Each structure stands twice: as structure tokens, then as C-alpha cells.
Amino acid sequence: MLSTWGKQSPLRRTEKRSVVYEAEALKREVWVERIMPGIIFLSLWLDGWFFPLILLPVLYVLLVEKKSLEWLGFSRRGLKVSMLLGAVMALILGAMYYPIFLYYLPVMKRLTIDLYNTFLDVAWYPIYEELTYRGFALTHFAVLDGSYLSLRNLSVNLIQSLLFLSIHKHHFGTPLVLIPVFLLGFLNGLLFLKTRNIYGCLLSHSALNGFALLLLSSSA
């Protein structure tokens, strides 16, 4: 009779391979869904001037994660609600910004407006920042199938709002302006988590920036 001492049964070898496979799959999942998105988000946070950088999160979602742009909020689902809430938010934040603008009017009059800055404020920054802070960051670090008011999602939303606030260093000399800026980031985060649609965020951001430019041009 042959001894089987030191030999593994086929079932035991299969179980061992299964454990190794699951560990490797989990490791890859952490890299793909957490570490690499974190690096990409950090890159986007550090530099908002290099226009082609906006392709980084888009290509990552499409080519690496194999997901559609709906994952980033470019979807028809929840579109009407998102746009309606985005418009309401723009009105509220605009009403909040107006007395702050009047308070800093002597400082604001020193600012200049040209076509390039108008493009940046009304088009480029809303697209870049909403895609970065709401579309990309929240889809990777919030719990999308949970309540948008859960502790985890509120914490993630608060962090992205503070990082969003930190890139507006040009407003540090007029600190009251930072209040509507922070609220824009936080409320847009709630809007995105609630509707999973980014278009309302784009609307509120672009409208608020456009309103600020309108006030600036009318005071010149």
C-alpha cells in the first residue's frame, strides 16, 4: 500500500489555487478601484491648467475599468431632477454671493475680464472641476448604492469639498467668497450622490461663475 504522506489531494490543491486567485483579484481590485484613482485625483487636484489632463479620468474609466461615461454621471437617468436642483442651487448661491460681492466691490473692480477668462470660468473650470471632484472622486470613494446622507458619503463629500475649496487660492484675499465656493462643492456633491447625474452640477457651477462675471462686468 502506497503512502500518501506529504501529498495534497486534488481538492486541497484546487482550494489553495482558489484562495490565491481570490487574493490576487482582491489586490487588483484595490489597485484599480482605490489606489490608481487616488493618484489620478491627486494629479487633477494639483494642476487644473493643463487642459489634456481632463482625459486622464475619462480614459481610465473607459479603458481600464471598462465602464461607460454614465459611471461618471453623464447619463439621462435623473437628468430632469438634476438640472432642476442645479438651477435652484445656482439661484440660492447667487443670492448669497451678491451681498458678498458688494462688500468686496472696491477689490472686485480691480479684476479684469477678457474672452479667455470668460471661457475658463463659464466652461472649462465647471467641466474640469465637476468631473474631478464630483464625477471621478465620488464614484470611486463614496458608496454609490448607499444613502447620500450616510456617514461615509457625508465624510467623503466633505473631504472633496474642502479639496475643491483649497484650489480657489485666488479668493483667499476675499475670504467671505469662500463660503459660497465651499457650499457649491458640498451641495453639488450631495446632488451628484442623490441623482448620479453630473449635468445639474455643471449647470449650477457654470451659472454661478457666469453670474459673478456679470456682476463684475456691470461694475466696471
C-alpha positions in Angstrom: 0.0 0.0 0.0 1.5 3.4 -1.1 1.7 6.1 1.4 0.1 9.4 0.7 2.1 11.3 3.4 3.2 14.7 2.2 0.9 14.6 -0.8 -2.1 17.0 -1.3 -5.4 15.8 -2.6 -6.7 17.4 -5.9 -9.5 19.1 -3.8 -6.9 20.6 -1.5 -4.8 21.9 -4.4 -7.9 23.4 -6.0 -8.9 25.1 -2.8 -5.4 26.5 -2.5 -5.4 27.9 -6.0 -8.8 29.4 -5.4 -7.5 31.2 -2.3 -4.5 32.5 -4.2 -6.7 33.7 -7.1 -9.1 35.5 -4.8 -6.2 37.2 -3.0 -4.8 38.4 -6.4 -8.2 39.5 -7.5 -8.7 41.5 -4.3 -5.3 43.1 -4.7 -6.1 44.1 -8.3 -9.4 45.5 -7.2 -7.8 47.7 -4.6 -5.3 49.0 -7.1 -7.9 49.6 -9.9 -10.7 51.0 -7.7 -8.8 52.8 -5.0 -5.0 53.4 -5.4 -4.9 54.4 -9.1 -8.0 56.6 -8.9 -6.4 58.2 -5.8 -3.3 59.0 -7.8 -5.3 60.3 -10.7 -7.4 62.5 -8.4 -4.2 63.9 -6.8 -2.9 64.8 -10.2 -6.1 66.6 -11.2 -6.1 68.4 -7.8 -2.6 69.6 -8.3 -2.9 71.0 -11.8 -6.1 72.4 -13.4 -4.3 74.4 -16.1 -3.1 71.6 -18.4 -6.2 71.0 -20.5 -5.4 67.5 -21.8 -5.2 66.2 -18.2 -9.0 66.0 -18.2 -8.7 63.0 -20.5 -7.0 61.0 -17.7 -10.1 60.1 -15.6 -12.2 59.6 -18.8 -9.7 57.2 -20.4 -9.1 55.4 -17.1 -12.8 54.7 -16.7 -13.3 53.7 -20.3 -10.1 51.7 -20.9 -9.1 50.3 -17.5 -12.3 49.9 -15.6 -14.2 49.1 -18.8 -17.2 51.3 -17.8 -19.2 53.9 -19.8 -19.3 57.6 -19.2 -22.6 57.1 -17.4 -20.4 55.9 -14.5 -19.1 59.5 -14.2 -22.6 60.9 -14.3 -23.0 61.7 -18.0 -26.4 60.0 -18.1 -30.0 60.6 -19.0 -31.1 59.0 -15.7 -32.1 61.6 -13.2 -31.4 64.3 -15.7 -34.5 66.5 -15.1 -34.2 66.3 -11.4 -30.5 67.1 -11.5 -31.0 70.1 -13.8 -33.9 71.4 -11.7 -32.0 71.1 -8.5 -28.9 72.6 -10.1 -30.8 75.6 -11.2 -32.3 76.1 -7.8 -28.8 75.8 -6.2 -27.5 78.4 -8.6 -30.2 80.9 -7.6 -29.6 80.4 -3.9 -25.9 80.6 -4.1 -26.1 83.6 -6.5 -28.3 85.4 -3.9 -25.8 84.6 -1.2 -22.9 85.8 -3.4 -24.4 89.1 -4.3 -24.0 90.9 -0.9 -20.5 89.4 -0.6 -19.7 90.9 -4.0 -21.0 94.3 -2.9 -18.9 94.1 0.3 -15.7 93.5 -1.7 -16.7 95.8 -4.6 -13.6 98.0 -4.3 -11.4 94.9 -4.6 -13.5 93.3 -7.3 -13.3 96.4 -9.5 -9.5 95.8 -9.9 -10.2 92.5 -11.6 -10.3 92.3 -15.4 -12.4 90.3 -17.7 -11.5 89.0 -21.2 -12.7 86.3 -23.5 -10.2 83.8 -22.3 -11.1 84.2 -18.6 -14.8 84.0 -19.5 -14.2 80.7 -21.3 -12.3 79.4 -18.2 -14.9 80.4 -15.7 -18.0 79.5 -17.6 -16.9 76.4 -19.5 -13.5 75.0 -18.6 -13.5 75.1 -14.8 -17.0 73.8 -14.4 -16.3 70.8 -16.6 -12.8 70.1 -15.1 -13.8 70.6 -11.5 -17.2 68.8 -11.6 -15.7 65.8 -13.4 -12.7 65.7 -11.0 -14.4 66.4 -7.6 -17.9 65.1 -8.2 -17.8 62.7 -11.1 -14.5 60.9 -10.5 -13.8 61.3 -6.8 -17.3 60.5 -5.5 -17.8 57.5 -7.8 -14.6 55.9 -6.6 -14.6 56.8 -2.9 -18.3 57.1 -1.9 -20.8 54.3 -1.5 -23.0 54.8 -4.6 -25.6 52.2 -3.6 -26.0 53.7 -0.1 -27.7 56.7 1.2 -26.2 60.0 0.1 -26.6 61.2 3.7 -24.8 58.2 5.2 -21.8 58.9 7.4 -19.4 57.5 4.9 -20.8 59.6 2.0 -21.0 62.7 4.0 -17.4 62.3 5.1 -16.2 61.7 1.5 -18.3 64.6 0.3 -16.9 66.9 3.0 -13.3 66.0 2.0 -13.8 66.6 -1.7 -15.5 69.9 -0.9 -12.5 71.0 1.2 -10.1 70.0 -1.5 -12.3 71.8 -4.0 -12.1 74.9 -1.8 -8.3 74.7 -1.5 -7.8 75.2 -5.2 -9.5 78.6 -5.0 -6.5 80.3 -3.6 -7.2 83.4 -5.6 -10.1 84.1 -3.2 -8.1 83.9 0.0 -7.8 87.7 -0.1 -11.6 87.9 0.0 -12.4 85.1 2.5 -16.2 85.6 2.5 -16.3 84.5 -1.1 -15.1 81.1 0.1 -18.4 80.4 1.8 -20.5 80.1 -1.5 -17.5 78.3 -3.1 -17.5 75.7 -0.3 -21.3 75.3 -0.4 -21.1 74.9 -4.2 -18.7 72.0 -3.8 -20.7 70.4 -0.9 -24.2 70.8 -2.4 -23.0 69.6 -5.8 -21.6 66.6 -4.1 -25.0 65.9 -2.5 -26.7 66.5 -5.8 -24.4 64.1 -7.6 -24.8 61.4 -4.9 -28.5 61.8 -4.9 -29.1 61.7 -8.7 -25.9 60.1 -10.0 -26.1 62.7 -12.7 -23.4 65.4 -13.3 -25.4 67.8 -15.6 -27.1 69.6 -12.7 -23.6 70.1 -11.1 -22.3 71.6 -14.3 -25.3 73.9 -14.6 -25.1 75.3 -11.1 -21.3 75.8 -11.3 -21.4 77.4 -14.7 -24.3 79.6 -13.8 -22.8 80.8 -10.6 -19.5 81.6 -12.3 -21.3 83.4 -15.1 -23.3 85.4 -12.6 -20.1 86.5 -10.8 -18.6 87.6 -14.2 -21.8 89.5 -15.0 -21.7 91.4 -11.7 -18.0 92.2 -12.3 -18.6 93.5 -15.8 -21.6 95.6 -14.8 -19.5 97.3 -12.0 -16.6 98.2 -14.3 
